[in-house]
Amino acid sequence: MDEGKLREQEHRGIRAKALLENDLLLGAFESIETALLDAWRNSNASETDGREDAWRSIQLLKNLRECLDRHVITGKDAGKELLRIQDKSKLRKVLNV
């Protein structure tokens, strides 16, 4: 993978980490999840569609968090690869290769 793509992944990971540490976003996730769980728990037995909608929405929220987590991990891996490339380049300069 080229350095440009690695830098893009690293930057995306940094931004995803910032989102996952953002109090406003975390509060929004929590509020939405609480509201959905309350709607699910307080639904009547006949409200199958409503419960399924709440469950699907909870799953979507979970998937969003997981997607951001994957960007963080990919960004960290890209950063490590960039360091490896830089170290390899420095070594070549020292050895005049």
URQUIHU-V113712 format. One record per helix or strand of 3 or more residues. SS is the DSSP state (h for helix, s for strand). FROM is the first residue (numbers start at 0). LEN is the number of residues. Records with the same first field share a line. If there is no record, write none. Layout:
SS->FROM-LEN  FROM-LEN
//
This chain:
h->2-18  22-19  47-48
//
